[in-house]
Amino acid sequence: MNEHKEQDYEKGLDLKLWRNLFKYTKPYKKELISLSIVMIVVAFIEAVFPYMTKIAIDNFIIPGVTDGIKGFGIVYAILVMILAICVWLLIALAGSIETGLCYDIRKLGFKRLQELSFSYYDNKAVGWLMARMTSDVLRLGETISWGLVDLVWGFAKMVAIMIVMIYLNSKLALITLSVIPFLAIISIYFQKKMLSSHRRVRKFNSRITGVFNEGIMGAKTTKILNREEENLNEFKEITGEMRTHSIRAAIFSALYLPIILTLSSIGTALALWRGGEGVILTLISYGTLVAFISYTIQFFEPVREIARVLAEFQSAHASAERVLSMINTEPEIKDSDEVKELYGEDFNSNRKNWPSLNGNITFKNVSFAYNVEEPILENFNLDVKAGETIALVGETGSGKSTIVNLACRFYEPTSGQILIDGIDYRQRPLLWLHSNLGYVLQNPHLFSGTIKDNIRYGKLDASEVDIIRAAKLVNAHDFIMKLEKGYDTEVGEGGGMLSTGEKQLVSFARAILADPRIFILDEATSSIDTETEQMIQKAINKVLKGRTSFIIAHRLSTIRSADRILVIRDGKMIEQGDHNQLINKKGYYYKLYTNQFLEEQGKKILSN
């Protein structure tokens, strides 16, 4: 199974990280302020109730009188009503913030995934990305919204209680609150331990999501190779490691909260001990002692809640690191500031200013390597005229796809230049080039939806007439009309309801609908039957007329009509010419072609 090596985070709680994260709460500034005010009101009302109890004991219960009790009851009822309204408001506001924040972060994350270069996806597993966009984002939304509720409420209530306690009896208040420094020291120690454990838990959660995805996508291969038991053992190993770190995190949380409870109980005991002495010596009233006991219990309740929130923040911190690392990743390939100034931002490019694209492509001393130790191309030169069809042949790993990916600016040269119509393509918007590309892969991807939706994906404003015209151009119309619902037929997830050849024809129609000036066929006929190949070959001949095109070919019989065939070996062009020239030359291409021809003829004889 593929194992993604992800970044490790070893620093402590990073306040800068949370400042960056709270930037995403700006759209909810009013809601956050309102929520904070509501929580402060809730905290102060809750702090008033024990004082009301003191008044009742000292003014009504101990003296045994009822004068003024009606007014007292009205005030108490009003406080309860205000508290109920505030609780309703806090639930509504916190829920709104949580939902909106998750939506915004996921939208930003998805937008960034659209912007990132191919190189980002080269070493990122699908499960790794899914974990960040789902569970990690949800954890952040919950922590920021509900964590803020508890933090504001907790601190406000503690301040309110401290004020009332000091007002009632400053000496007794200081004795009761003497345990706070110990609480602070223990909290700092445990927060560091819990953060480290939660980081490891989130890391293994990403790996597990990746293994799930890989297991589902490769289920057929697993069954064919009888790998179920081995896969299960590997999965057990990863989940076992996550369980170990989850238990470790849970143990620290389990130890932390009882210690906090013990210290809070000590504070309550101190209040009872010294307050009881005060009542006996008539230094304080009985109502004050009852209020003090209530306040000590209430004071340490928000302390416990804050401790719980801080523990959750450790887990959320690990999620925040991973989500923001994705959102803040800069695309390796992007428009320069000068290009943005002339043509606008990536997704808001001013298309009116775009120059036309004829399709002349020139490689000038281009070198490229996916990593420094393994260069793919060195000082590669190629001049392609507009409308020319270039076929690339060679062994697997020779550099054919790299040349095409560089021409499409999915990657950029590590040195040298690629010119389009005589201008370095880095002086033009990335979207300008990509909107002029038509790309058909060996295994095309179709999206869930209808055939019509998938063809229109190449040009969202295309009319039904445009869609049918594109389908007819690539010989897809006939097979589509034979389906029960025609163009409204559902293709299923990944196009699973269609055959490979049918998916290929739909992808051709999708690519041609946008009327691209540059067309790429990446072994587009290597996975289909001979009859469908002939249909696609006819479509290719029609589609490529007047367009600059690159064909990466596995079946050499499909490129005989190419204007020029480039034979690539170890990143170098060792032969070039049309089919007849290369055959007459009797070099490397001649050997490839004759060997493949003999192999195909042998298969035909055996099949008969």
N, C-alpha and C positions, 0 to 999 in steps of 0.2 A: 504493500500500500504506500501511496505517496505521503511523505511526511514533510510538512511545511515548516521550515525553520523560521520562527518569528522573533521579533525584537524582544529583548529582555529589558525590564524596567527595574532598576535597583535603587533608585532614589527614594527618600522618604516622601511624606505627603507634600506635594508640590502646589503651593498656593498660586503660583503663576498659571498652572494648568487650569485651576478652578476659575481664575479671573478670565482666562480665554473662553472657558466653557460658559460662563455667565454672560458673555457677549451675546449668546444666542437667546438670552431671555429678554433682550431689549424690546421686541415687539409686545411683550407681556408686562411692560413696566407698570402700567396702570393697575393691572390685576395683581401684580406682586406688592405694590404699595398698599392697595386695598386689603389684600390678604394679611399683610403685616399689621395694619391698623386693627383689623378684626381680631387678630391673634392677641394683640396687646390689650384690647378691650376685654377679651375672654380671660386673659391672665389676671387682669386687675379685678374683674368681677369675682373670679374664683378666690382671689386673695381677700376679698371683702367678706365672704361668707363666714369664716371663723370669727372675724371681728363682730359680725352680727350675732353669732352664737354667744360671744362674751357679753354683748349688750343684753341679750335675752336672759342670761344667767344672772348677771349683776343687777339688772333693773326690774326683772319680772319674777324669775324663779326664786332666787334667794330671799328678796323682800316679800314675796307672795302677793304682789299687786298686779293689777291688769290695766291701770291707767296708761294710756299711750300705746297699748299693744295693737290697736287697730291700725294706727299709722305705721307702726313697725311692720305689720303684716303686708300692708300695701307696698311699702318700699321693697320688702323681700320678694314679693310677687313680680314687681317691675323688673328687678334684677334677674329673676329666673326667665322672664319673657325675653329680655335683651340677650341673655346668654343663649337661649334656644335659637333666636334669629341669627346670632353670630355663628353658631355651630353650623346652621344650614348654609350660611354664606361661605364659611371656610371650606366646606366640602365641595360646594359648587365652584369656587374660585380655584382651589387646588386641583380639582379634576380637570378643569378647563386648561390650566397651565400645563399639567402633565400631558394631556392629549395633544395640545398644540406644539409643545416642545418636542415630543417624539416625532410628530409629523414633520416639523421644520428640519430637525437633524437628519432624519431619513431622506428627506428631499435634497438636502445639501450633500449628503453622502452619495446619493444616486447620481446627482449632477456631477460630482467630482469623479465618480466611476466612468461617466461618459467622456470626461475630459482627459483622463489619464492615458498615457501612451501604452503601446503594446508591451513594452518592457516591464511595466508594472504587473501585468497579468502573467508574465512568463514564470514568475516565482511565487504567485499567490494562489492558493487553493480556493475553490468556490466556497467550501465550508468555512474557511477563514473569513471570507468577506461576508457570508451570510450571518455568522455569529455577531459581527460588529453591527450589521444593519438591523438585527432583530433583538436578541437577548441583551446585548450591551447597551443599545439605545434605550430599550425599555427600562433597564436598571437606572440609567441616568435620569430619565423622565420622572420616575417614581421618587428617586432620591432628592432631586432638586425641588419638586413641588411639595411632597409630603414631608421631606426632611426639613425644608424651610419652615413649614407649619410648626413642627415640633421644636425646632431651634428657637424661633422667635417667641413662641408661646413659653418655652422653658425658661429662657433668659428673662423675659418680661415678668413671668410669675415669680422667679427667684428674686428679682429686684424689688417687686411689689411686696413680697413677704418679708424681705430683709428690712424694708422701710417701716412696715407695720410692727415687726418684732422689736426693732430699735426704739420705735415710738413707745411701745408698751413697756419695755424694760431693757435698756441697752446692755446692762451687765449680763443678764441671762441670755440675751441674744448672742453676745460674743462667745460665751461658754458653749452654747449649742452649735455655733458655726465653726468651732475650732477644728473640726474634722476636715474642713474643705481643703487645706493644703495637702493632706494625705491623699484625698481624692484626686487632686491634680497630678501628683507624682505617679500614682498607679495608672491613671488614664494615659499618660504619655508613654509609659512602658508598654502597656497592652496594645495601644494603637499601632505602634511600630511592628509588633509581632503579628497582629491581625492583617495589616497591610501586605506584608510579605507573603502570608499564606493565601490571601485572596488574589494576589497577582498570579500565583501559580494555578489557582483554581480556574481563573478566567483563561489562562493560556491553554490549559488542558481542555477546557470547554470548547475552544476554537478548534482544537485538533479533533475532538470527538465529532463536532458538526461536520468537519471535513471528511472524516471516515464514513459517517452516515451517508453523505452525498456520494462519495466514491462507491460505497456499497450498493446504493440504489442504481446509480448510473451504470455500474459494471456487473449488475446481477446476472445477466445472461452469460458473460464471460466467466464469472465465478462458477456457475453451474456446469458450463462446458468443461472447464478445467478441474472440476471437483475440488474447489478450493474453500468450501464452506467452513470446514473445521479449522483450517489455518487462519482464515479471516476472523473467525470467532475468537480464536486464541489471541490474535493481535489486538482485537477490539477489547477483550478482557484486560489485556496488559495496560492499554491506555486508560480505560475507565477505572482500573485498579489504582493507577497513579493519581487520578483525579480524586478518587474516594479518599486516598491517604491524605492529600492536601486539604480536602474539604473537612475531614475529621479533625485535622490539626487546627484549622480555622475555627471550627465549632467548639473545640476544647478551650481555645483562648477566650472565645465569647462566653462560654459556659463558666469559666473561672472569673472573668471580669465582672459580670453582673452580680454574682453572689458577694464578691468583695465590696462592691458599691453598696449593696443592700446591708451588709454587716456594718459598714461605716455609718450609713444613714441611721441604722438602729441604735448605734452608739450615741449619735447626736440626739435622738429622741430620748434615750435613757438619761443623758446628761440634763436635758430640759426637765424631765420628770423628777430627777433627784434634786436639783437645785431649786426648781420651781416648787416642789412639795415642801421643802424647807421654808421657802418664802411664804407659803400659805399658812404653815404652822405658826410662823413668827409674825403673821399678819402684815408682811412686807408687800405682798401682792394679793389681789383678790382671787377668789376661786375661778371666776369667769376668765381672768387673765391666764391662769394656769391651763385651763381647758383650751383656750385659744392658742396658747404656746405649743401645747402638745399637737393640736391640729396643724399648726404652722410647720412644726418640725417634720411631721409626716408629709405634708404637702410640699415642703421645701425640697425634700429629697426625692419626691416623685419626678419633678422635672429634671433633677440631676440624673436619675436612672434613665429617663427618656433621652436626654442629651447623650448619655453614654451609649445607649442603643443606636441613636442616629449616627454618632461618630463611628461606631463599629460598622454600620451600613455604608458610611462614607468610605471606609477602607476598601470594601468590595466595589463600590461605585467608582472609586479612584482608579482602580485597575481597568474598569470598563471605559472610563473617560480617556485614559492614556491610549487605549487601543482605537477608540472611535476617532479621537482628534488626530492620531497619527495618520489615519486614513484620509480624513477630511483635509488636513493640512499638507498632505503630500503634493508637491508641485509636479505637474506633468513634465517629463523630460523633453518632450517636443511641444513647443508652444510658440505663439506669435511673439515677435519682438515688440518692444514699446513703439518703435518707429512704424511698424506694420499696423499696430493697434490704432495709432494716431491717424493713419491714412484711411484705414478700412473699418475701424470699430473693434469692439471686443469679440471674443470667440463666438458666443451664442447670439450676439447682437451685431453681427458684421453688416456693414452697409453694402449690400449687394449691388446697388446702383453704381458704386465706384469700382466694382470689379472689372479688370480687363478681360477681354475674350481669351479663350484658350484654344490654340490651334492644334497643339499636340506634338511639337518638336521636343524631344527629350535628349539631353546630353549628359553623360557621365564624364567628368574631367578629373583624372587622377584620384579616383574615389577609393578610400580605404575604409574598412569597417570591421569591427569585432564586437561580439556580444559580451565577451570579457577579454581583458588585455592579453591573457596567455594564449588565446586561440583566435588569431586573426582569420577572417573569412575572405575578405577581399583586400588586395593591395595594389594601389595605383591602377585601378580598373578604368578603362576608357570605352565609351560606347556612344555612337551618334545615331539616334532614331528620328527619321523624318515623319512629319505629320501624316497620318493615314497609313503608315507602314505596319505590317503584321510581323512581329518578331516571335519566333519560337525558341524556347530555351530547353535544351536537353542535356542530360548528364546523370551521373550516379546520384543516389540519395546523399545529401550532405555536401554536394559540390558547390552550392551557393546560388542555385537558381531562384529559390524563393526569396533569398536575401536581396538579390538584385531587384526583384519586383517590389518587395516591401520598401526598399530605399526609394525606388521610383515613385511609389505611392506616398512617401513621407510618413510611413508608419514607424520607421526609424530614420535617423539622419546620419550622414557620413561622419566618421570620427576624424577624417581629413579629406580634402578635396571638395568638389562642388558638383551639384546636380542642377542643371539649367533646364527650365521649361520655357520654350519660345525665346531662348537666349538670355533669360533672367534667372539668377539664383532663386530657387523656389522658396528659400527662407525669406525673400523679400516680398512674398505674396502671402495672403491669409491661408492658414491651414484648411479652413472650411472651403475656400475657393477651389483648392485642388481636390479635396475629398468629394465635393458636390459634383465634380466632373469625372468621377470614377464609377465604373461598373465592374463589380467583382463577383465572379462565380467560383465557389470552392468545390473541392472534390466531394466533400460531404456537406451540402448546404444546410443551413439552419432555417427552419420555418417556425413562425410563432403561432401559439394557440390562436385560433380564429378561423375565418373562412379563407378560401383561395383568393377571393377578391381582396380581402384585408391584407394578405401577404404580398400580393402583387402591388397594391397601392402603397405598401410600406416604402417603396422606392421613390414615391412622389405623393405626398399625402393629399394634395389638392387635385389629384388626377380624377377625371370623370370616368364613368363606366365605359364610355366609348374608347377613351385612351387605354383603359385596362384591357379591353377586348382586342384592340389593335396591337398592343404589345404581345399579348398571348398568341395571336395569329402570326406575328412576325417570327416567333421562336417555335412555331409548330406545336404550341401547347393547347390551342383552342379546341381541337378535335377531341382530345382525351378528356378535357374539362367538361365539354357538353355531353359526354357519355355518362358522366356521374349523375346520380339521382337529383341533386340540387344544383348542378352546374357550378357556377362561380360562387354560390353560397354554401358550398360543401365545406364542412368543418375538416381541418387537416389534422387535428389532434395535437397533443404536446410534442414539439419538435418535428411536426409533420409525420408522426407515426402512422397516420391513416393512409398515407400515400406510399407508393413504391419509390425506390431510390431514383429511378429515371424520371418519374412524375415530379418528385421534389426538385430535381435538377432543372426540369423545364419551367416550373413555377419560379425558381430562383433566376433563371434566364430572363423571364418576362419582367420580374421585379427589377433586375439590373438595367434592362434596356428602357424601361418606362421613363427613367430620368434623363434619357438621351445623353449619355456620358460621352465625352470626347476621348477618354482613355478607357480601354476595356481590358480586364485581366481574367484569364481563364487558368485556374490553378488545378491541373489534372482533372478537368471537369468531366471527362468521359471515361475515367479509369475504373469506375465502380459500377458500370451499367452494362446491360446486355447489348449485343451487336445491333439489334433492330432500333433500340432507343438511341444508340450511338449514331446511327445513320441519320435519324431525325434531328439530333442535336448538331451533327456536322452540317446539315443543310441550314439549320438555324444560324450556326456560327458564320457560314459563308455570307448570309444575308446581313447579319447583325454587324459584322466587323467592317463592312464597306465604308470607307471614308473616316474610320476611327483609328487612332493609334492603339495598337493592341499587343499584349504580351500573352503568349500561350506557353504554360509549363506543361510539357507533354510526357505522358508515360507510354501511350500507344503512339509510336512514331508515324503510323499510317494516317493519323489525324492531322498532321502538320505538313503534309506534302505540298499544300498550296500556299504555305507561308512565304512572305516576300524574302525573309531572311531567317536562317536557322543558326543559332549560336550554340556551339558545343562547349559546355562549361565543365571544367575539371579542376578541383582544388582551388576554386575561386578565380580561375584564370580562363580566358576565352582561348581555346586551343584550335578551334576551327569556326569558320562562318561562311555562309553562302546559301543559295537556295537548294532545294532537295537534289536536283539533277547535278549541280556543281559538286556537292559533297559526295554524292554517290560515285561520280567520275573520279573524284580525288582518291577514293578508296583508302580513307584514313579511319579515324576513330568512329565517326558517324556511320560510315559504310559498315563497319563491324557490328555496331549496335543495331542498325537497321536489318542487315541480313540475318543476324542471330535471332532477332525478334520475329522476322518474317518466317524463318524456318520453324520456330517454336509454334507460331500460330497455325501454320500449315499442318504441322504434326498433330495439333489438337483437333483440327478439322477432320483429318483422316481417322483418328481414333474415335471421334464422335459418330462418324458414319459407320 
